[in-house]
Structures are given as structure tokens and as C-alpha cells.
Amino acid sequence: MKIMRPKFLILNILLLIIPVICSCQSSYDIVIKGGHVIDPKNNIDAVMDVAIKDNKIAAVAQNINEQGSGRVIDAKGLYVTPGLIDAHAHVYFGTKNGYVTGDGYKSVQPDAFSFRTGVTTMIDCGSAGYRTFPKFKETIIDNSQTRVLALINIVGEGLRGGPFEQTTKDMIAHRAADMAKQYPDVVVGLKLAHYNGHEWGPTDSVVRAGNLANLPVVIDFGSARPPLPIDELLLKHLRPGDVYSHAYAYLSSRESIIDENGKVRPCVFEAVKRGIKFDVGYGELSFSWKVAVPSLEQGFIADVISTDLHAGSMNKPMQDMPNIMSNFLALGIPLQDVINRSTWQPALMFNRPDLGNLSVGTEADITLFSINKGDFWFADTANEKIKGTEKLVAELTIRAGRIVWDLNGLTATEFQK
């Protein structure tokens, strides 16, 4: 009988057990099975599976083999979408008493309000100015699980309200642009808000900063009395790719996008042709059925759905992203279009095509929704309401391949006594 040497015996044992070990290793970290996938970038609108490996999208296909995977999520009856992008939020939370604000009480902590609403990316809309942005990045952006991107306010002190936002000497284009260029991975645009003077200098200053930094600008169109003409803003001062925020506002301090007869102003359609973008920015005061209903009936819809989230808006009719998205379902906008304007369109608006989609190789930001059926009332900021029959609910949120919100224990194992 031939005796096997020890080293050959060990080698043979390894050859036997290695395939067993490999077969036990996860094919994927997570497989989401049987959900209705809506991915506007990739034109996917069908029941499919989604696989995650090493925190990235590994596959989107029908009948993915889940054998050996670390976790399998049954998504039957649910909608699977890219993680939502809230393109207008205020998350520079701190201790100062400001407007909505730079380093103040009225901003909110990102992780406390994002994942439970299906949001994986928040774009802070100008809370910090060029003078205060480094602290914002250090204290909030760098310490949040939520992906926080930002606009630099043309005002050095940011959204501190009162005289701070009216000081034109603090609106320095090259300083705002220089700060934006220092943080290209985080800063996606520039912002002007709440200026109530009756001249165009601040608007032109933020546009100049946008040119210097090669970034879009977002305009919250001030409170001048009498209001500055919206047609001049859209057609003479803003550039293609710049953004008009609070598209459906109905306020005495600014011209609405509809005229006194309820007709969408011709300049709005001209601006759309020029490439000007429009942001919902629902907020505390800036969404009215008086504007939204006739605008949609006449063929105008804002490019992106967003909250203008802050402490003054989150407990008002705005509530959160799924609620606003449900508002648009109630207005007759198809679910696929609502998802598009909450994921892929904001990614395009701020030149981040790596976000808002489920392409293989992208970071795995995913939201699973259910849709409740019934009679629901949706109020606007004037406390007028309309009825809808569908309401979106964020059931599960995955951020960078990690489960960060699970409303009904989809990923939990059942307790055995």
C-alpha cells in the first residue's frame, strides 16, 4: 500500500475543501427579488431582480440566481427605484438663530430625515455661504451617512436671514466660485435667495460666480416691491441649466409663473426651450394648487420634485418627498414620471450622472416603495386640499449597499420562541 506524504495529504485535503468553501461564499451580498423596478435612466419599467455586491449594483435582470447570496429580500408587490435625490433641502444644523439657515436651529440633521423617506442624497440649497462652507462640510457633510451635496450661497454668511441676505457687499462672485472649486466632489451649484432690493446686481453676481466655477445657479426669486419681472429673469439673466426654484409658489412678493387669468406666462415656455430648469421646492409657503393645477393642465411641469426641507416646512403640508410625489400622482402624473423627477432628473440638473440610477457598477442607493390605495387628501401651503387615491410609502432604503431603513421588517428574521 502506497503511503501519501504529509505535504501531499494536506494538498489533497485542500483541493477537496476549497470548492466547498467557495460554494458557501455569497454570490451577491443582497438580492432584491421580484419587485417592480423603475429606473428612468436605463428605461427599465418591469418586474425584475436587483443584485448588490461590494456596495455596488452588480446586476439588474429577471430571475437572478440568489443561491449563496448573503441576504435575499422579497420585494413582490413593491416598487424598486434608485434612491431618491432631494434637490432642495436645508441641513446645516447648528446652534445659531437664523432663517433656515447657516448653522442654525431651523435646518435639520440629514440622517434624521432622509432614509425614512427613501432619500439617499440631499442637496443643501445654499444654507452656507463662501465664508461658512468649510465649517458646514466639517460638521455636517463629513459626518452624515446621507450623501450631502451643496450649493454655495453668494452671500458670505449664507441663509442667516435679515440684513445678512441683503448686504450686496457680501455677495462676492469670485470668492463664492473659489470656494466651490475647492470642493468639486461636494459643491454642485450656487444660490441666491430672498434678496428684496429692486435691482439685478445680486442675480448677475451669482450668475458670474456660476460662470467662474462652471456650475449652475439656483434662484429663490426675492421679495422686491413691486416684484421684479419674471420674464426678464428667465430670458435675460439666467443661463441654460440655471434653476428657478419654488416653481408653484403663489405669493404677493413675486410674480407667479401664471398670470392673473390663470394662464402660464409665455416666458415660462420660452425659458424651458432655452434650457432653464424649474424646481418644485415645496417648502413652508411655496406650493399652491392655484398654480400647480392650471400649469399642469397647460403642459408645464417642474423638472424636479423637491421638499425645501427645514424645521418650518417638515410639519406642514409639505411633510416629505413621498408625500409630494403622491401630490403629483393625485394630479395625474404617471408614477414613472414622478420617479424620474425625483431621481434621474435632479442628478442631471446638478451634473451628477453617477446618481439617481441603477446602472451596474454605480453605488447601490435603492428605495423600495409600497403604494397605499384609498382616499387621501393633499393640502397645499395655503391649506387648500385636493383628493387622491394613491400614497407612496418608503418601505426600505439602501444607502451604498447598506440597509438604513426598514419600515416593516422586510430584512428581519421571524422570532422563534
VENKA-V544865 format. One record per residue. N is the residue number from 1. RES is the residue in one letter. SS is DSSP state (h for helix, s for strand, l for the rest). D_CENTER is the distance of its C-alpha to the mean C-alpha in whole Angstrom. Layout:
N	RES	SS	D_CENTER
N	RES	SS	D_CENTER
This chain:
1	M	l	73
2	K	l	70
3	I	l	68
4	M	l	65
5	R	l	64
6	P	h	62
7	K	h	59
8	F	h	59
9	L	h	59
10	I	h	56
11	L	h	54
12	N	h	55
13	I	h	53
14	L	h	50
15	L	h	50
16	L	h	51
17	I	h	48
18	I	h	45
19	P	h	44
20	V	h	44
21	I	h	42
22	C	h	40
23	S	h	39
24	C	h	38
25	Q	l	35
26	S	l	32
27	S	l	31
28	Y	l	27
29	D	l	26
30	I	s	24
31	V	s	24
32	I	s	22
33	K	s	25
34	G	s	25
35	G	s	22
36	H	s	21
37	V	s	19
38	I	s	16
39	D	s	15
40	P	h	15
41	K	h	15
42	N	h	18
43	N	l	20
44	I	s	20
45	D	s	21
46	A	s	23
47	V	s	24
48	M	s	24
49	D	s	24
50	V	s	21
51	A	s	23
52	I	s	22
53	K	s	24
54	D	l	24
55	N	l	20
56	K	s	19
57	I	s	19
58	A	s	23
59	A	s	24
60	V	s	22
61	A	s	26
62	Q	l	28
63	N	l	30
64	I	l	29
65	N	l	32
66	E	l	31
67	Q	l	34
68	G	l	34
69	S	l	30
70	G	l	29
71	R	s	27
72	V	s	27
73	I	s	24
74	D	s	26
75	A	l	23
76	K	l	25
77	G	l	24
78	L	l	21
79	Y	s	18
80	V	s	16
81	T	s	13
82	P	s	11
83	G	l	8
84	L	s	5
85	I	s	2
86	D	s	2
87	A	s	4
88	H	s	7
89	A	s	8
90	H	l	12
91	V	l	13
92	Y	l	16
93	F	s	18
94	G	s	22
95	T	s	25
96	K	s	26
97	N	l	26
98	G	l	24
99	Y	l	22
100	V	l	18
101	T	l	19
102	G	l	20
103	D	l	21
104	G	s	21
105	Y	l	22
106	K	l	19
107	S	l	16
108	V	l	15
109	Q	l	15
110	P	h	12
111	D	h	13
112	A	h	15
113	F	h	12
114	S	l	9
115	F	h	11
116	R	h	13
117	T	h	11
118	G	l	10
119	V	s	6
120	T	s	7
121	T	s	5
122	M	s	5
123	I	s	6
124	D	s	10
125	C	s	11
126	G	s	15
127	S	s	16
128	A	s	18
129	G	s	21
130	Y	l	22
131	R	l	25
132	T	l	23
133	F	h	20
134	P	h	22
135	K	h	22
136	F	h	19
137	K	h	18
138	E	h	21
139	T	h	21
140	I	l	17
141	I	h	15
142	D	h	18
143	N	h	18
144	S	l	15
145	Q	l	14
146	T	l	11
147	R	s	10
148	V	s	9
149	L	s	10
150	A	s	11
151	L	s	13
152	I	s	17
153	N	s	18
154	I	l	22
155	V	s	23
156	G	l	25
157	E	l	24
158	G	l	21
159	L	l	20
160	R	l	23
161	G	l	24
162	G	h	28
163	P	h	30
164	F	h	27
165	E	h	25
166	Q	h	28
167	T	l	30
168	T	h	30
169	K	h	32
170	D	h	29
171	M	s	27
172	I	l	28
173	A	h	26
174	H	h	28
175	R	h	27
176	A	h	23
177	A	h	23
178	D	h	25
179	M	h	23
180	A	h	20
181	K	h	22
182	Q	h	23
183	Y	l	19
184	P	l	18
185	D	l	16
186	V	l	14
187	V	s	14
188	V	s	13
189	G	s	14
190	L	s	16
191	K	s	16
192	L	s	19
193	A	s	19
194	H	l	22
195	Y	l	25
196	N	l	28
197	G	l	31
198	H	l	32
199	E	l	32
200	W	l	29
201	G	h	30
202	P	h	26
203	T	h	25
204	D	h	27
205	S	h	26
206	V	h	22
207	V	h	23
208	R	h	26
209	A	h	23
210	G	h	21
211	N	h	24
212	L	h	25
213	A	h	22
214	N	l	21
215	L	l	18
216	P	s	16
217	V	s	16
218	V	s	15
219	I	s	17
220	D	s	18
221	F	l	21
222	G	l	23
223	S	l	26
224	A	l	29
225	R	l	32
226	P	l	33
227	P	l	30
228	L	l	29
229	P	l	29
230	I	h	26
231	D	h	28
232	E	h	29
233	L	h	25
234	L	h	24
235	L	h	27
236	K	h	28
237	H	h	26
238	L	l	23
239	R	l	22
240	P	l	21
241	G	l	17
242	D	l	17
243	V	s	15
244	Y	s	16
245	S	l	14
246	H	l	15
247	A	l	16
248	Y	l	18
249	A	l	20
250	Y	l	23
251	L	l	25
252	S	l	28
253	S	l	27
254	R	l	26
255	E	l	26
256	S	l	24
257	I	l	23
258	I	s	26
259	D	l	30
260	E	l	32
261	N	l	33
262	G	l	30
263	K	l	29
264	V	s	26
265	R	l	28
266	P	h	29
267	C	h	27
268	V	h	24
269	F	h	25
270	E	h	26
271	A	h	23
272	V	h	21
273	K	h	24
274	R	h	24
275	G	l	20
276	I	l	19
277	K	s	15
278	F	s	14
279	D	s	11
280	V	l	12
281	G	l	11
282	Y	l	13
283	G	l	14
284	E	l	18
285	L	l	20
286	S	l	18
287	F	l	18
288	S	l	21
289	W	h	22
290	K	h	25
291	V	h	23
292	A	h	20
293	V	h	23
294	P	h	25
295	S	h	23
296	L	h	22
297	E	h	25
298	Q	l	26
299	G	l	24
300	F	l	21
301	I	l	17
302	A	l	14
303	D	l	12
304	V	s	9
305	I	l	8
306	S	l	7
307	T	l	9
308	D	l	10
309	L	s	11
310	H	l	14
311	A	l	17
312	G	l	19
313	S	l	16
314	M	l	15
315	N	l	19
316	K	l	19
317	P	l	19
318	M	l	15
319	Q	l	15
320	D	l	11
321	M	h	9
322	P	h	11
323	N	h	14
324	I	h	12
325	M	h	12
326	S	h	16
327	N	h	17
328	F	h	16
329	L	h	18
330	A	h	21
331	L	l	21
332	G	l	22
333	I	l	19
334	P	l	19
335	L	h	17
336	Q	h	16
337	D	h	15
338	V	h	13
339	I	h	11
340	N	h	11
341	R	l	9
342	S	l	6
343	T	l	7
344	W	h	9
345	Q	h	10
346	P	h	7
347	A	h	8
348	L	h	11
349	M	h	11
350	F	l	10
351	N	l	13
352	R	l	11
353	P	l	13
354	D	l	13
355	L	l	10
356	G	l	9
357	N	l	12
358	L	l	15
359	S	l	18
360	V	l	20
361	G	l	20
362	T	l	17
363	E	s	15
364	A	l	15
365	D	l	12
366	I	s	13
367	T	s	12
368	L	s	15
369	F	s	16
370	S	s	19
371	I	s	20
372	N	s	22
373	K	s	25
374	G	s	27
375	D	s	27
376	F	s	24
377	W	s	24
378	F	s	21
379	A	s	22
380	D	l	20
381	T	l	21
382	A	l	24
383	N	l	25
384	E	l	26
385	K	s	25
386	I	s	25
387	K	s	25
388	G	s	23
389	T	s	24
390	E	s	21
391	K	s	19
392	L	s	16
393	V	s	16
394	A	s	14
395	E	s	17
396	L	s	16
397	T	s	14
398	I	s	15
399	R	s	13
400	A	l	15
401	G	l	18
402	R	s	18
403	I	s	18
404	V	s	16
405	W	s	17
406	D	s	19
407	L	l	20
408	N	l	23
409	G	l	25
410	L	l	24
411	T	l	25
412	A	l	27
413	T	l	31
414	E	l	33
415	F	l	36
416	Q	l	39
417	K	l	42
